[in-house]
Amino acid sequence: MTRATKKLQVHFECFVQQPSATPPQRVREYTLTTRRTTLQMAYIPRHNEAPLEGEIDELSAPKTQWPVYDFFNEVPLDTDTDAIAYDLPPAKHRRTAADNPLLAWIPERQTFLDETIFLEGRGHEAICSLCHCGNSDKNYRCKDCFGPGMFCRACIVQQHACLPLHRIEEWTGSFFRRTTLKSLGMRVQLGHNPGHRCHNPRPSSGNNFVVIDVSGIQEIALDFCGCESAQIRFKQLLRVRWYPATTTDPQTAATFNVLEHYHLLSFESKVSAYEFYHSLARRSDNTGLSPIKDRYSAFMRMVREWRHLRQLRCSGRGHDPTGANGTNSGELAVLCLACPHPGKNLPDGWESAPPSIRWLYALFIAIDVNFCLKRKAVSSDKVDPGLNTGWAYFVEETKYKKYLSARAGEKQERSTCVSHNAVNMADTKSARDLAATGVGTVDCTRHEFKLPTGVGDLQKGEKYLNMDYFMFSALIGFTATMLNISYDIACQWSKKLWTRMDSMPAHLHVPHDAMQICYFIPKFHIGAHIAACQTTFSWNLARFVGRTDGEAPERGWANINRVASSTKEMGPGSRCDTLDDHFGDWNWKKCCRTLKRKMEDAVKWKREHCAALDELEGTIQPVLLDEWRLEVEAWEEDNTKPNPFDSRVASITQAAVRAQLMELEAQELEAGNDCSLHADVSPSILISSGIELEDQQQRLKYDIANVSLHPTDKQREAITNRTNALQRWIDSWISIQELYMPIVSALRSSVNSNASATDAVLKPQHCHLYLPSSIDTHLHCDQRLLQHEWELRHTQAHDALNELRSHLRLRSHMYKFKDKNLRGQAASTHAQNLIARVEAKKDAGVEKYRRARQALESLSGRLDKVGWEVSLRSLRSEDVRPMGDFVGGHTQGTGTISWIWLATGVDTGRSENDRVQDCVRIEWCKARARAARWSGEVQLLLEEMRRMLVFLQWQADWWCERANLRVLEKPSDQEGLQAYAHRQAALRCAMRGSFQAL
């Protein structure tokens, strides 16, 4: 589709200049920014000059000299025209071959094919060689050097004195075959500069040293230095950037290059070491004709050690006099730059800040579990010890297991909210053949960082004793006066939390008496909780939390779950070290570049929601606003006060309305005003039975529609029995209906005669019942019957909404449980069948509501009912969605939830005005909360940006201090320490400058 071209509109203006006047010149400047054209107009004074001769069309020309001005572009000549745009049609892009490179390549396909094949020969290099030694036997070339030059045997060995791992090919006379520098006589000497001989070389054991490089796995002839001043062998390898597989008599090494390459590749693609190693083996020999020595176990070990060393380096442990052994708990973790860190990025006196700004220094954490990160019951801590041992993200294993053994056998309290499987099934989750059923983590809620020592293994389900340990272990590294905790079962877990803490080890005790603590349920999970939890623990209704959603851990699981298949097979130490490394990379990549985008969104939505709140408040009486504002502020200060977000209009059900109507008829009977025409069926019973018949018809229609194409005899029998029973019930009801509504007899006779004329058999599920709401308004109907149906239909509509909301919550909960806990085709199929049944009940609730509302529309005109549409709106397909779902890409802070979650129940003891006022009050509270949250988000983001910049400056200064913290004997070694520290400091300064410029 092409965009319509705008027509160019040119406007000419002529100025009439009187001889004695010197009017100013009008200048118009058009500026185009983000597709908006703005006009700026200015008047430039003129200077008097001699009159000009001549007139054009009786209009006097200006008689003053115009300022230096570009009349064509209507801007001063000294204006930066790059910043000015005009309302001109954009130039149509002329398509070239570069617009589709693939189509341009297809005609050259044969050329590319030929060139790749031509390289299999010697080409012109057979004549023009780079070898100038005079030897005519130039049969060798290097696949890794630039260009296809041919060399003799001696020259190619000499050329590769500093490139011993390049791949060499030999010309056999008809094709190139692979050879090695080792077979050509090259020996690699360590401990000396290239070209210098060692007087006491010591060949490696077996003279077949294996080196793993990005180019493949190779065998070389390696000589260690045996001089008197020689370094130990593994040091000699490290000095040439080769990582030894062992510390005693190493026979295998991996280049720093391949370790760095795999390290980054494992982060980005989550490739396993097994897959990566065997891709290197295939690059060395892809046919199996020359088997490669198996060094997979050695490579795994080197990768693990390399990861650990990288963490130690990046944490400054190499610069500390106490070395690696002096590492403290959690010290290897990458810290969140924007979180509050006293002494690093918080201002002096932050603890005593007034309440109006103290919330900006609050700590936000989120707790969650991941049952995908299992570990099989293989190996042991003795065989496979961890290298980090509590220094990064996982808790220290020995203390953790001691704590668990002391609390073994404790039973968990059952949920008083909905039946949360995380709570009620914590002791029953299967752990067969598993050493860990998953992991629990504690994250920074605002920036999605894993917190130091906030990760640990689960032995069964999501038990409080595990999650308590992880949370308190993570909190001991922080000092905060306000704490916001997000957990999907916070409503249950927060009960007796601090009582449970008192029974935990002393090093996990957190001083909480002077701490303001708030508990929340993540926005995606809160829809599965009862109504009370949805207001008490909602991020959306709380103040001082900005636009936090509490779902930070969930966003990280998609990244880490890709390594679950490989870590599941690892031993305890390998798995913890691997996950620690991946968590560290996740933290490093989350270094707050998103803050700028978040700020742009927050400013926009703050403006929109504040304007929406002002517009809403303009329609509400000031007295009510003052009353509601006092209520919501009192609740924000003390959550034990009445919750202003809860409806105060009590609802009643259809059964209760039927009971009230029967009581009313009993009173009429006592007073002698009974108008019943049947001994057993009163008018209210007739109408309620008719509505029940409608429901039975819909159920039968659904069941018949869902019978398979080839039903069994038992299924046919069941459908037939239900059809016959419904027909008998309808016939009995019709006989009584005709007593109260004689007009329906004629209507029904007309329909039956038409059916007889077409030989059509009217099924009971399609029989028209002719309730008062369904007959034409010009036909007479008893007013009492109309009123009875109105009352019953009104409650039926609200009952249908309650059923619909219940089924939507249940469906969301089942989806979450399925995605989080079920694996395998059988379990998934069973869960999908259950979800389909809930979906059918949801659809039935939608149909029931629409029938009830259609009846109310018909009855409202006859009974002069008004205002009922406020709470019972027309139900569209896009309205039928869970509370946390929004249309058009919106979220709860940018969009609005479906009206079905705002609808209140029926209250016959209140006026319609009271019900409307209750709805408006709740909507105002939510609109106020939205505006306040976006305003708070802007403030929080500004503070987080400030903290991030200050933290980077603190880190840069910290690295500069560490440059000379450790003193070594050799100046060359000292220079390495200083260079690394200064490089890290410069990196932080560069990051700070980059973020500041965003």
TAWODA-V863641 format. One record per residue. N is the residue number from 1. BURIAL is + if it has 24 or more other ideal C-beta (glycine too) atoms within 12 Angstrom, else -. Layout:
BEGIN
n:N burial:BURIAL
n:N burial:BURIAL
END
This chain:
BEGIN
n:1 burial:-
n:2 burial:-
n:3 burial:-
n:4 burial:-
n:5 burial:-
n:6 burial:-
n:7 burial:-
n:8 burial:-
n:9 burial:-
n:10 burial:-
n:11 burial:-
n:12 burial:-
n:13 burial:-
n:14 burial:-
n:15 burial:-
n:16 burial:-
n:17 burial:+
n:18 burial:-
n:19 burial:-
n:20 burial:-
n:21 burial:-
n:22 burial:-
n:23 burial:-
n:24 burial:-
n:25 burial:+
n:26 burial:-
n:27 burial:+
n:28 burial:+
n:29 burial:+
n:30 burial:+
n:31 burial:+
n:32 burial:-
n:33 burial:-
n:34 burial:-
n:35 burial:-
n:36 burial:-
n:37 burial:-
n:38 burial:-
n:39 burial:-
n:40 burial:-
n:41 burial:-
n:42 burial:-
n:43 burial:-
n:44 burial:+
n:45 burial:-
n:46 burial:-
n:47 burial:-
n:48 burial:-
n:49 burial:-
n:50 burial:-
n:51 burial:-
n:52 burial:-
n:53 burial:-
n:54 burial:-
n:55 burial:-
n:56 burial:-
n:57 burial:-
n:58 burial:-
n:59 burial:-
n:60 burial:-
n:61 burial:-
n:62 burial:+
n:63 burial:+
n:64 burial:+
n:65 burial:-
n:66 burial:+
n:67 burial:-
n:68 burial:-
n:69 burial:-
n:70 burial:-
n:71 burial:-
n:72 burial:-
n:73 burial:-
n:74 burial:+
n:75 burial:+
n:76 burial:-
n:77 burial:-
n:78 burial:-
n:79 burial:-
n:80 burial:-
n:81 burial:-
n:82 burial:-
n:83 burial:-
n:84 burial:+
n:85 burial:-
n:86 burial:-
n:87 burial:-
n:88 burial:-
n:89 burial:-
n:90 burial:-
n:91 burial:-
n:92 burial:-
n:93 burial:-
n:94 burial:-
n:95 burial:-
n:96 burial:-
n:97 burial:-
n:98 burial:-
n:99 burial:-
n:100 burial:-
n:101 burial:-
n:102 burial:-
n:103 burial:-
n:104 burial:-
n:105 burial:-
n:106 burial:-
n:107 burial:-
n:108 burial:-
n:109 burial:-
n:110 burial:-
n:111 burial:-
n:112 burial:-
n:113 burial:-
n:114 burial:-
n:115 burial:-
n:116 burial:-
n:117 burial:-
n:118 burial:-
n:119 burial:-
n:120 burial:-
n:121 burial:-
n:122 burial:+
n:123 burial:-
n:124 burial:-
n:125 burial:+
n:126 burial:-
n:127 burial:-
n:128 burial:-
n:129 burial:+
n:130 burial:-
n:131 burial:+
n:132 burial:-
n:133 burial:-
n:134 burial:-
n:135 burial:-
n:136 burial:-
n:137 burial:-
n:138 burial:+
n:139 burial:+
n:140 burial:+
n:141 burial:+
n:142 burial:+
n:143 burial:+
n:144 burial:+
n:145 burial:-
n:146 burial:-
n:147 burial:-
n:148 burial:+
n:149 burial:+
n:150 burial:+
n:151 burial:+
n:152 burial:+
n:153 burial:+
n:154 burial:-
n:155 burial:+
n:156 burial:+
n:157 burial:+
n:158 burial:-
n:159 burial:+
n:160 burial:+
n:161 burial:-
n:162 burial:-
n:163 burial:+
n:164 burial:+
n:165 burial:+
n:166 burial:+
n:167 burial:+
n:168 burial:+
n:169 burial:+
n:170 burial:+
n:171 burial:+
n:172 burial:-
n:173 burial:-
n:174 burial:-
n:175 burial:-
n:176 burial:+
n:177 burial:-
n:178 burial:+
n:179 burial:+
n:180 burial:+
n:181 burial:+
n:182 burial:+
n:183 burial:-
n:184 burial:+
n:185 burial:-
n:186 burial:+
n:187 burial:+
n:188 burial:+
n:189 burial:+
n:190 burial:+
n:191 burial:+
n:192 burial:+
n:193 burial:-
n:194 burial:-
n:195 burial:-
n:196 burial:-
n:197 burial:-
n:198 burial:+
n:199 burial:-
n:200 burial:-
n:201 burial:+
n:202 burial:+
n:203 burial:+
n:204 burial:+
n:205 burial:-
n:206 burial:-
n:207 burial:-
n:208 burial:-
n:209 burial:+
n:210 burial:+
n:211 burial:+
n:212 burial:+
n:213 burial:+
n:214 burial:+
n:215 burial:+
n:216 burial:+
n:217 burial:+
n:218 burial:+
n:219 burial:+
n:220 burial:+
n:221 burial:+
n:222 burial:+
n:223 burial:+
n:224 burial:+
n:225 burial:+
n:226 burial:-
n:227 burial:-
n:228 burial:-
n:229 burial:-
n:230 burial:-
n:231 burial:-
n:232 burial:-
n:233 burial:+
n:234 burial:+
n:235 burial:-
n:236 burial:+
n:237 burial:+
n:238 burial:+
n:239 burial:+
n:240 burial:+
n:241 burial:-
n:242 burial:+
n:243 burial:+
n:244 burial:+
n:245 burial:+
n:246 burial:-
n:247 burial:-
n:248 burial:-
n:249 burial:-
n:250 burial:+
n:251 burial:+
n:252 burial:+
n:253 burial:+
n:254 burial:+
n:255 burial:+
n:256 burial:+
n:257 burial:-
n:258 burial:+
n:259 burial:+
n:260 burial:-
n:261 burial:+
n:262 burial:+
n:263 burial:+
n:264 burial:+
n:265 burial:-
n:266 burial:+
n:267 burial:+
n:268 burial:-
n:269 burial:-
n:270 burial:+
n:271 burial:+
n:272 burial:+
n:273 burial:+
n:274 burial:-
n:275 burial:-
n:276 burial:+
n:277 burial:+
n:278 burial:-
n:279 burial:+
n:280 burial:+
n:281 burial:+
n:282 burial:-
n:283 burial:+
n:284 burial:+
n:285 burial:-
n:286 burial:-
n:287 burial:-
n:288 burial:-
n:289 burial:-
n:290 burial:-
n:291 burial:-
n:292 burial:+
n:293 burial:+
n:294 burial:-
n:295 burial:+
n:296 burial:+
n:297 burial:-
n:298 burial:+
n:299 burial:+
n:300 burial:+
n:301 burial:+
n:302 burial:+
n:303 burial:+
n:304 burial:+
n:305 burial:+
n:306 burial:+
n:307 burial:+
n:308 burial:+
n:309 burial:+
n:310 burial:+
n:311 burial:+
n:312 burial:+
n:313 burial:+
n:314 burial:+
n:315 burial:+
n:316 burial:+
n:317 burial:+
n:318 burial:+
n:319 burial:+
n:320 burial:+
n:321 burial:-
n:322 burial:-
n:323 burial:-
n:324 burial:+
n:325 burial:-
n:326 burial:-
n:327 burial:+
n:328 burial:-
n:329 burial:+
n:330 burial:+
n:331 burial:+
n:332 burial:+
n:333 burial:+
n:334 burial:+
n:335 burial:+
n:336 burial:+
n:337 burial:+
n:338 burial:+
n:339 burial:+
n:340 burial:+
n:341 burial:+
n:342 burial:-
n:343 burial:-
n:344 burial:+
n:345 burial:+
n:346 burial:+
n:347 burial:-
n:348 burial:-
n:349 burial:-
n:350 burial:+
n:351 burial:-
n:352 burial:-
n:353 burial:-
n:354 burial:-
n:355 burial:-
n:356 burial:-
n:357 burial:-
n:358 burial:-
n:359 burial:+
n:360 burial:+
n:361 burial:+
n:362 burial:+
n:363 burial:+
n:364 burial:+
n:365 burial:+
n:366 burial:+
n:367 burial:+
n:368 burial:+
n:369 burial:+
n:370 burial:+
n:371 burial:+
n:372 burial:+
n:373 burial:+
n:374 burial:+
n:375 burial:+
n:376 burial:-
n:377 burial:-
n:378 burial:-
n:379 burial:-
n:380 burial:-
n:381 burial:-
n:382 burial:-
n:383 burial:-
n:384 burial:+
n:385 burial:-
n:386 burial:+
n:387 burial:+
n:388 burial:+
n:389 burial:+
n:390 burial:+
n:391 burial:+
n:392 burial:+
n:393 burial:+
n:394 burial:+
n:395 burial:+
n:396 burial:+
n:397 burial:+
n:398 burial:-
n:399 burial:+
n:400 burial:+
n:401 burial:-
n:402 burial:-
n:403 burial:+
n:404 burial:+
n:405 burial:-
n:406 burial:-
n:407 burial:-
n:408 burial:-
n:409 burial:-
n:410 burial:-
n:411 burial:-
n:412 burial:+
n:413 burial:+
n:414 burial:-
n:415 burial:+
n:416 burial:-
n:417 burial:+
n:418 burial:+
n:419 burial:-
n:420 burial:+
n:421 burial:+
n:422 burial:+
n:423 burial:+
n:424 burial:+
n:425 burial:+
n:426 burial:+
n:427 burial:+
n:428 burial:-
n:429 burial:+
n:430 burial:-
n:431 burial:-
n:432 burial:-
n:433 burial:-
n:434 burial:-
n:435 burial:+
n:436 burial:+
n:437 burial:+
n:438 burial:+
n:439 burial:+
n:440 burial:+
n:441 burial:+
n:442 burial:+
n:443 burial:+
n:444 burial:+
n:445 burial:+
n:446 burial:+
n:447 burial:+
n:448 burial:+
n:449 burial:+
n:450 burial:+
n:451 burial:+
n:452 burial:+
n:453 burial:+
n:454 burial:+
n:455 burial:+
n:456 burial:+
n:457 burial:+
n:458 burial:+
n:459 burial:+
n:460 burial:+
n:461 burial:+
n:462 burial:+
n:463 burial:+
n:464 burial:+
n:465 burial:+
n:466 burial:+
n:467 burial:+
n:468 burial:+
n:469 burial:+
n:470 burial:+
n:471 burial:+
n:472 burial:+
n:473 burial:+
n:474 burial:+
n:475 burial:+
n:476 burial:+
n:477 burial:+
n:478 burial:+
n:479 burial:-
n:480 burial:+
n:481 burial:+
n:482 burial:+
n:483 burial:+
n:484 burial:+
n:485 burial:+
n:486 burial:+
n:487 burial:+
n:488 burial:+
n:489 burial:+
n:490 burial:+
n:491 burial:+
n:492 burial:+
n:493 burial:+
n:494 burial:+
n:495 burial:-
n:496 burial:-
n:497 burial:+
n:498 burial:+
n:499 burial:-
n:500 burial:+
n:501 burial:+
n:502 burial:-
n:503 burial:-
n:504 burial:+
n:505 burial:-
n:506 burial:-
n:507 burial:-
n:508 burial:+
n:509 burial:-
n:510 burial:+
n:511 burial:-
n:512 burial:-
n:513 burial:-
n:514 burial:-
n:515 burial:-
n:516 burial:-
n:517 burial:+
n:518 burial:+
n:519 burial:+
n:520 burial:+
n:521 burial:+
n:522 burial:+
n:523 burial:+
n:524 burial:+
n:525 burial:+
n:526 burial:+
n:527 burial:+
n:528 burial:+
n:529 burial:+
n:530 burial:+
n:531 burial:+
n:532 burial:-
n:533 burial:+
n:534 burial:+
n:535 burial:+
n:536 burial:+
n:537 burial:+
n:538 burial:+
n:539 burial:+
n:540 burial:+
n:541 burial:+
n:542 burial:+
n:543 burial:+
n:544 burial:+
n:545 burial:+
n:546 burial:+
n:547 burial:+
n:548 burial:+
n:549 burial:+
n:550 burial:+
n:551 burial:+
n:552 burial:+
n:553 burial:+
n:554 burial:+
n:555 burial:+
n:556 burial:+
n:557 burial:+
n:558 burial:-
n:559 burial:+
n:560 burial:+
n:561 burial:+
n:562 burial:-
n:563 burial:+
n:564 burial:+
n:565 burial:-
n:566 burial:+
n:567 burial:+
n:568 burial:+
n:569 burial:+
n:570 burial:+
n:571 burial:+
n:572 burial:+
n:573 burial:+
n:574 burial:+
n:575 burial:+
n:576 burial:+
n:577 burial:+
n:578 burial:+
n:579 burial:+
n:580 burial:+
n:581 burial:+
n:582 burial:+
n:583 burial:+
n:584 burial:+
n:585 burial:+
n:586 burial:+
n:587 burial:+
n:588 burial:+
n:589 burial:-
n:590 burial:+
n:591 burial:+
n:592 burial:+
n:593 burial:-
n:594 burial:+
n:595 burial:+
n:596 burial:-
n:597 burial:-
n:598 burial:+
n:599 burial:+
n:600 burial:-
n:601 burial:+
n:602 burial:+
n:603 burial:-
n:604 burial:-
n:605 burial:+
n:606 burial:+
n:607 burial:-
n:608 burial:-
n:609 burial:+
n:610 burial:+
n:611 burial:-
n:612 burial:+
n:613 burial:+
n:614 burial:-
n:615 burial:-
n:616 burial:+
n:617 burial:+
n:618 burial:-
n:619 burial:-
n:620 burial:+
n:621 burial:-
n:622 burial:-
n:623 burial:-
n:624 burial:-
n:625 burial:+
n:626 burial:-
n:627 burial:-
n:628 burial:+
n:629 burial:-
n:630 burial:-
n:631 burial:+
n:632 burial:+
n:633 burial:-
n:634 burial:-
n:635 burial:+
n:636 burial:+
n:637 burial:-
n:638 burial:-
n:639 burial:-
n:640 burial:-
n:641 burial:-
n:642 burial:-
n:643 burial:+
n:644 burial:+
n:645 burial:+
n:646 burial:+
n:647 burial:+
n:648 burial:-
n:649 burial:+
n:650 burial:-
n:651 burial:+
n:652 burial:+
n:653 burial:+
n:654 burial:+
n:655 burial:-
n:656 burial:+
n:657 burial:+
n:658 burial:+
n:659 burial:-
n:660 burial:+
n:661 burial:+
n:662 burial:+
n:663 burial:-
n:664 burial:+
n:665 burial:+
n:666 burial:-
n:667 burial:-
n:668 burial:-
n:669 burial:-
n:670 burial:-
n:671 burial:-
n:672 burial:-
n:673 burial:-
n:674 burial:-
n:675 burial:-
n:676 burial:+
n:677 burial:-
n:678 burial:-
n:679 burial:-
n:680 burial:-
n:681 burial:+
n:682 burial:+
n:683 burial:+
n:684 burial:+
n:685 burial:+
n:686 burial:+
n:687 burial:+
n:688 burial:+
n:689 burial:+
n:690 burial:+
n:691 burial:+
n:692 burial:+
n:693 burial:+
n:694 burial:+
n:695 burial:+
n:696 burial:+
n:697 burial:+
n:698 burial:+
n:699 burial:+
n:700 burial:+
n:701 burial:+
n:702 burial:-
n:703 burial:+
n:704 burial:+
n:705 burial:-
n:706 burial:-
n:707 burial:-
n:708 burial:-
n:709 burial:-
n:710 burial:-
n:711 burial:-
n:712 burial:-
n:713 burial:-
n:714 burial:-
n:715 burial:-
n:716 burial:-
n:717 burial:-
n:718 burial:-
n:719 burial:+
n:720 burial:-
n:721 burial:-
n:722 burial:+
n:723 burial:+
n:724 burial:-
n:725 burial:-
n:726 burial:+
n:727 burial:+
n:728 burial:-
n:729 burial:+
n:730 burial:+
n:731 burial:-
n:732 burial:-
n:733 burial:+
n:734 burial:+
n:735 burial:-
n:736 burial:+
n:737 burial:+
n:738 burial:-
n:739 burial:+
n:740 burial:+
n:741 burial:+
n:742 burial:-
n:743 burial:+
n:744 burial:+
n:745 burial:-
n:746 burial:-
n:747 burial:+
n:748 burial:+
n:749 burial:-
n:750 burial:-
n:751 burial:-
n:752 burial:-
n:753 burial:-
n:754 burial:-
n:755 burial:-
n:756 burial:-
n:757 burial:-
n:758 burial:-
n:759 burial:-
n:760 burial:-
n:761 burial:-
n:762 burial:-
n:763 burial:-
n:764 burial:+
n:765 burial:+
n:766 burial:-
n:767 burial:+
n:768 burial:+
n:769 burial:+
n:770 burial:+
n:771 burial:+
n:772 burial:+
n:773 burial:+
n:774 burial:+
n:775 burial:+
n:776 burial:-
n:777 burial:-
n:778 burial:-
n:779 burial:-
n:780 burial:-
n:781 burial:+
n:782 burial:+
n:783 burial:-
n:784 burial:+
n:785 burial:+
n:786 burial:+
n:787 burial:+
n:788 burial:+
n:789 burial:+
n:790 burial:+
n:791 burial:+
n:792 burial:+
n:793 burial:+
n:794 burial:+
n:795 burial:+
n:796 burial:+
n:797 burial:+
n:798 burial:+
n:799 burial:+
n:800 burial:+
n:801 burial:+
n:802 burial:+
n:803 burial:+
n:804 burial:+
n:805 burial:+
n:806 burial:+
n:807 burial:+
n:808 burial:+
n:809 burial:+
n:810 burial:+
n:811 burial:+
n:812 burial:+
n:813 burial:+
n:814 burial:+
n:815 burial:+
n:816 burial:+
n:817 burial:+
n:818 burial:+
n:819 burial:+
n:820 burial:+
n:821 burial:+
n:822 burial:+
n:823 burial:-
n:824 burial:-
n:825 burial:-
n:826 burial:-
n:827 burial:-
n:828 burial:-
n:829 burial:-
n:830 burial:-
n:831 burial:+
n:832 burial:-
n:833 burial:-
n:834 burial:-
n:835 burial:+
n:836 burial:-
n:837 burial:-
n:838 burial:+
n:839 burial:+
n:840 burial:-
n:841 burial:+
n:842 burial:+
n:843 burial:+
n:844 burial:+
n:845 burial:+
n:846 burial:+
n:847 burial:+
n:848 burial:+
n:849 burial:+
n:850 burial:+
n:851 burial:+
n:852 burial:+
n:853 burial:+
n:854 burial:-
n:855 burial:+
n:856 burial:+
n:857 burial:+
n:858 burial:+
n:859 burial:+
n:860 burial:+
n:861 burial:-
n:862 burial:+
n:863 burial:+
n:864 burial:-
n:865 burial:+
n:866 burial:-
n:867 burial:-
n:868 burial:+
n:869 burial:-
n:870 burial:-
n:871 burial:+
n:872 burial:+
n:873 burial:-
n:874 burial:-
n:875 burial:+
n:876 burial:-
n:877 burial:-
n:878 burial:-
n:879 burial:+
n:880 burial:+
n:881 burial:+
n:882 burial:+
n:883 burial:+
n:884 burial:+
n:885 burial:+
n:886 burial:-
n:887 burial:-
n:888 burial:-
n:889 burial:-
n:890 burial:-
n:891 burial:+
n:892 burial:+
n:893 burial:+
n:894 burial:+
n:895 burial:-
n:896 burial:+
n:897 burial:+
n:898 burial:+
n:899 burial:+
n:900 burial:+
n:901 burial:+
n:902 burial:+
n:903 burial:+
n:904 burial:+
n:905 burial:+
n:906 burial:+
n:907 burial:+
n:908 burial:+
n:909 burial:-
n:910 burial:-
n:911 burial:-
n:912 burial:+
n:913 burial:-
n:914 burial:-
n:915 burial:+
n:916 burial:+
n:917 burial:+
n:918 burial:+
n:919 burial:+
n:920 burial:+
n:921 burial:+
n:922 burial:+
n:923 burial:+
n:924 burial:+
n:925 burial:+
n:926 burial:+
n:927 burial:+
n:928 burial:+
n:929 burial:+
n:930 burial:+
n:931 burial:+
n:932 burial:+
n:933 burial:+
n:934 burial:+
n:935 burial:+
n:936 burial:+
n:937 burial:+
n:938 burial:+
n:939 burial:+
n:940 burial:+
n:941 burial:+
n:942 burial:+
n:943 burial:+
n:944 burial:+
n:945 burial:+
n:946 burial:+
n:947 burial:+
n:948 burial:+
n:949 burial:+
n:950 burial:+
n:951 burial:+
n:952 burial:+
n:953 burial:+
n:954 burial:+
n:955 burial:+
n:956 burial:+
n:957 burial:-
n:958 burial:+
n:959 burial:+
n:960 burial:+
n:961 burial:-
n:962 burial:+
n:963 burial:+
n:964 burial:-
n:965 burial:-
n:966 burial:+
n:967 burial:-
n:968 burial:-
n:969 burial:-
n:970 burial:-
n:971 burial:-
n:972 burial:-
n:973 burial:-
n:974 burial:-
n:975 burial:-
n:976 burial:-
n:977 burial:+
n:978 burial:+
n:979 burial:-
n:980 burial:+
n:981 burial:+
n:982 burial:-
n:983 burial:-
n:984 burial:+
n:985 burial:+
n:986 burial:-
n:987 burial:-
n:988 burial:+
n:989 burial:-
n:990 burial:-
n:991 burial:+
n:992 burial:+
n:993 burial:-
n:994 burial:-
n:995 burial:+
n:996 burial:-
n:997 burial:-
n:998 burial:-
END
